[in-house]
């Protein structure tokens, strides 16, 4: 192989200036390529394309024409194809765009083909490679042989296909029907494979060697079939057959013997012939062959082997006479008389022998006396029998006598044989059925049997059965003992014998051990329920052992509990005692969510809404220790009628993923806080004369909810018409919601009509009003004062009173003559006209009475005071 080259142009400065200018300059600076073939030794087949691939390395991008290729076949013969175009040998051709390429070599000569491949670049640098092709032959032989050159309508013959190959390949076969040349009548048929119709031009892969197809005639005439076999190496072979389909009907033929196949020489063996025509009808000829000497008698005529015997369809009888001793193999053939011959064959085997006087020889197989154990199965070894004429006649031996293997005793079997000439022989065999089988002891329970130290031991015992005596368990004897208080291995031996003296024994090992495992007691609940997030403190467990005592400290606990993840966790407690006995128990810890979500109301509770206003539910928030924010899961039930005062309940409910629910309620109170309004009827201030009459004009009351509340107005009054003054009437009302109206007050002014004129002594007051008059002296002495009251009609209204002054008081005389001094005053009722006239006199005593005497007039709550004296008081 030529070497690759690398060129470096001197003048690095020049390289750096022009290295990027043109592809040609770059390639002149550094050029290197290498060719790698996928393989250089290749297996191929003659006249078949075989691919070879190669890669050009180290040249960067390769455009079409950058590289060329040529080849030279130095051994063998063949040519290359590039892109399905054949390349002329020893001429360079351009390679397409690379760097991977595939070329195909077609060898035309079998054997070793050696080819030199040359790759050239644009600078005419070349690489050479040698490829070797091991070219194998692709030829094979193909033949189709019919089992008959003709058949008939619905008749079938075999087509034997055979392939012999040189090089390993697979083979597909198809067929086509062709029109026969120079045949006036063209028949039809079908090709079948094991009863399945094969359509023309259907490819069927067949193995190397022999394959059998079938041809079936359909219509009368000549059928020409061309078979084409094509190998996977691209080679095809053909075979053409012509098969005549005739009009021959079908039939069956049988030949059977009327009696046994052994006959006496020169006697006749009756043969039953049967020809059954299954399609159409014909006449038939029979001939036969024999392996010995003899003749066939049919319809009174004697025929030798090879003679044509006319035979009718249906059932008929013939006779074969064997003239020589030995086996006679007879082959019969029946042919029809139609255009295409159909043949049917049948064969018989007959044995002829000369008259015989020698009895057969019978021999026992095995011993003439056989001993077997009672209960065993007995298979008769049998016997053989041979005869000088009949040969081996063992299958004809008859045996008399029986053997009861379940009952000990001596039994006789007699073997008898008779040859075909009636000669007989016999022989006897003695069979002794004996009991030499010992009983079988079966240990009941475990063996070895484990017994805990100190526990009671009860021998489970054993059972014994005998093939003859049956159940003999009651006869078992036991030896040996067990001390359950001492650890150890003890052996009990069970022995028994049957009636025949056959003995048997078995042993049981009793192991007294202390292998009680420790007992673990789980403390606390199991299963243990733990709320989500709750700290898990394992309650632990205790362990005790019947030998080691308390071994709680040796308990090993395994398993973890994630209290922040709901689920079921297993804690395993295990402990081993000093004997290696291990106990393991588990506690199930269920981390559950038993905590209900928490709902927090937004806004106030209760929530007040004025009647008629819009109600917007402030809602609520919900959170859960596991699920987090559940606000969006809250369900709200309940309604609020803002037009009707009252308490309404809204229920907020939420459920977490564990099914825990929470509920909270909000009371929405639709309230009426608008007070009723009271309106006075009439004036808010009324003036009434003293002693006059007065009727309250009242008031009205209305409420935004309750409507007219006038009838429910409550009034309070302090009006006294008899006493002058300013009085009030107060009006109040309350609606059903308890709202109180603003109190409304009406003022009543009672004007006084009482007057006392001191100058004239005239008193005006309401009729019948009570008037109280009193006097008081201003000092002591003999002076006196007199006061009198009269009506307009001069009627005396009050008794005149004469009083004088005393030290500390006033002394009044007995004016009315009742013997009692008067008081210092009097009382009377005002006359109907409401006018009373007062008169009085005053006699002063300069030394003992003041210059004036006082008086007091009281009427209807008013008091008039004065002095009786000059210029003041009651006129004198």
C-alpha positions, 0 to 999 in steps of 0.5 A: 500500500502506498503511503500518505503524504503531508506537504508543508509550504515554506513561508509561514507568513504567506500561509497566514495571509492566504490560508482562508482564501481558497480551498486549493491553497488550504489543501496545498498547505496540509493534505492527508487522507487514509482509507479504511475498508470494512473488510478485505476478505469477503464470501460471495456467490457467482453472478451475485452482487456483493457489497464492500464499504470503505471510508476516507479519513482525514480529508475533511469534507469531500465533494463529488470528484475530489477522489477517484477509484479504479480496480484491476481483477488480478485473479478470477473474473468480475466487475464493480458497480458504483451507484448501480453503474458498472465501472470499466476495469482499470479506468479511474472514475469520480467518487461521489460526495463522501466520506462513506462509500459502497461498491458492489462486486459481481464475480463471474468466475467461481473460486478465489477472485483477487482485486486491486483497488486504487483510490486517488486524490486531486493531487494524484496521491494514491492508496492501493488495497487488495480485496479477496472474494471467495466466490461460491457456485449458485447452481442447483438441480431441480426435478419433478417426477410424477408417480404416473404419466396419467390419471383420471377425473378426480384421480390423484397422483404424486408429484415428487419434487427434488432439489440438490444444492451446491451452495447453501440457499433457500428455494421457492417453487411455483407452477403455471399451467401451459397450453400443450402443443399439438394436443387437440384436447386440453384437460385441467387439474389442480396441484395440492399440498397434502390436500390443500389447494395450491394456486398457480404462481404461488411461491412455496418454500421447499427444503433441499431434498425430496418433497411430495405434492399431488396432482388431481385431474379435473377435466379430460385432456392433456395438462401441461404444467411448468414448475419454476424453482428459484434459489435465494442466490437468484438462480432459477430452474424449470421442469415441465410435465404433461399429465393426461387426464382420462375418463377412467372411473375409480374403483377399489379392490380387496382380496381376503382369506376365507379361513386361517392362513395355514393350509396343507400342501395341495389343498385349496385356500379360498380367497374372496375378491371384491371390486367396488366401482366408486365412479362409473363402470368398466371391465377388469382383468386380474393377474397375480404373482406368487413367491412359491409354486401354486395356481389360482382356480377362478370360475372353474378355470386354472390360472398360472402366475402372470395369466390374465384372469377376467374378473367381474365387478362385485364379490367373487370367490377363487381358490389358491392351491399351494403345491409346495410346502412353505410361505406363499406371498401372493400379489394380485393386480386388477386393471380396468379397460379404460383409455388410461389404465387404473390399477389396484393391488392386494396381497396375501400371505399363505403358509402351506405344509405337508401333513404332520404327526410330530407334536410341538415342543413347549418350554417354560420361560423361567423356573418351573417352580417359583416362590413369591411373597404373599400379596406380591403381584405375580406375572407369569413368565409364560412359555414358548412353543415351536413346531416342526411344521408351524414354527413358533406357535407360542402365541397359541399356548393356553394356560390353565390354573390360577395363583391367589397371591393373597393366600399362601399355598402351592398353585399349579399352572398348566401350559398346553399347545396344539399345532395345525395338525392337531398334535398337542403338548403340555407342561406344568409350573409350580407357584409357591405363595409364602409369607416371609414379609415382616410386619410394618411398624409406623411410629405415631407422632413425631420422631424424634419427639420433642418434650419440654423439660418438666412437662408430662410425656405421653407416648403417642405409640405406634401401629403395626400392620402385616400383609397377612395378619392385618392390624397387629398394633395390639401386639406391639411391645415397647421398651425404654423409658423417658425422664422428663425432668432431665434433659437428654435423648431417650430411645423407645423401641417398638417390637412386633411379630406376625403369625409367621414369625416375621419380626419387626422393630422401630425406635423413637427418640424422645428429646427432653429439651428446654426450648420454650421461647421467651414471651414478649408482652407489648406495653400499651395499645396494639395497635397504637393510635397516634394523632398526626404530628404528635410525638411518639413515645414507644411504650415498649415491651417486656420479655420473660423466659422460663429459664433466664427470667426477665430479659426485657433489657435485651429486647431489640426494637426496629422500625420507625414512625413518621408522625408527620405522614399518615399511615401504618407503621410497624415496630418489631420487638425481638429478643433471644434467650440464652438457649438461642430461642427467639421471639418476635412480636410487632406493634402496629402504629397508626398515624391518624388524623383525628383533629378536626379542621378549625373554622374562624369566622370573618367579621362579628358574631352575631352580625347585625344588619338593619332591616332592609339593608343588603347582607354580604356574608363576611365568610370564614377561614378554615385550616387543618393540621394536615391538609393546611388551608381548607377555606375553599372547601367550606360549605355554608348553609342557611339564609338571611331575610333582610326584610324580616327582623329576626335572628338567622343562623348561617352554618359553616362546615368543612371536612378534611381528607381524613373525614374530620369535620368542623362546624361553626355558626354565625347569628345574623341579627336583622334588627329594627333600630328606627324608633316610632314617631309621635305627633301631637294632635293640636297645639303643644301648649294649651291654657285653661282657666282654673277650675275649668274642664279639659279634654286631651286632644291626644297624639298619633304614633307610627313605626317603620315596621309596626305601622300605626302604634297610636293605640299603644301611646302611654301618657303621663299627666300632672295637670290640676285644673283647680290649681293655677300653674304650668302642667305637662302631659307626656306622650311615649310609645315603644315598637315591637323591637323595643325602640322608644319614640322621642318623648313628646310633651304638651304644656297645660297652663291653668290660669288662676281666677282667684283675687282679693281686693284689699281696698274693697275687701272683695274676694273672687273665687270659684263657686263652692271653693272653701275659704279659710279665714284666720286672724292674729293680733299684733300684741296684748291689751284690751284693744280688739279687731272684728272681721266679717264676710258676706255675699252679694246678697248680704248673706252672712258667710262667716260669723263675725269674730271679735278678738283681742290680744293676749300675751302670746296669742289672740283671745276671741269671744264666744260670738255664737253663744255656744259657751265656747270661745271662738278660734281665731278664724272661720271657714266658708264656701264661696257663693255661687256667683264666686264673690264674697265681701269682707268687712272688719274693724280694728280698735287699737289700744295704744298700750296693749295692742299693736297698731295693726292686726294681721289676717289670712285668707286661703282659697284654692291654694292661694293665700292672701295676707294683710293687716287690719289697719289704716290704709291696709286690709279689709275696709272698716 
